[in-house]
Amino acid sequence: MAILFQAGIAGLVTFVVWVLYDPLSAKSALKGGLVAVIPNFVFAYLAFRYIASEHVERVKALMLGGHTLKIILTVVLCALVLSQSSLAPGFFIAGFVITLLTQLTASFFFKH
């Protein structure tokens, strides 16, 4: 649910940038949001596939491996996007940071 919230925020940021600035800036903000969302989705998929009480060691290993993969994937995606010539770097970073910050605020919106 939190990853969908992040994706929604990335979409909202993209829309606001598109309305206030231009399509290139909006695409850059969207790319920043996706660079934040995709690794989080991969981590969540790997880390929470199994019920922890039934597969303790497997879940522990997948959490560690998933976190490592998340960091590597974030670096690779950032490098790929930042190597593109048609990019507004400021909007890319803004989209990335705003989307990442939604992780901190998600607990206020989704009480368990």
Secondary structure, DSSP 8 states (H G I E B T S, - for coil): -HHHHHHHHHHHHHHHHHHHS-HHHHHHHHHHHHHHHHHHHHHHHHHTSS-TTT-HHHHHHHHHHHHHHHHHHHHHHHHHHHT-SS--HHHHHHHHHHHHHHHHHHHHH---
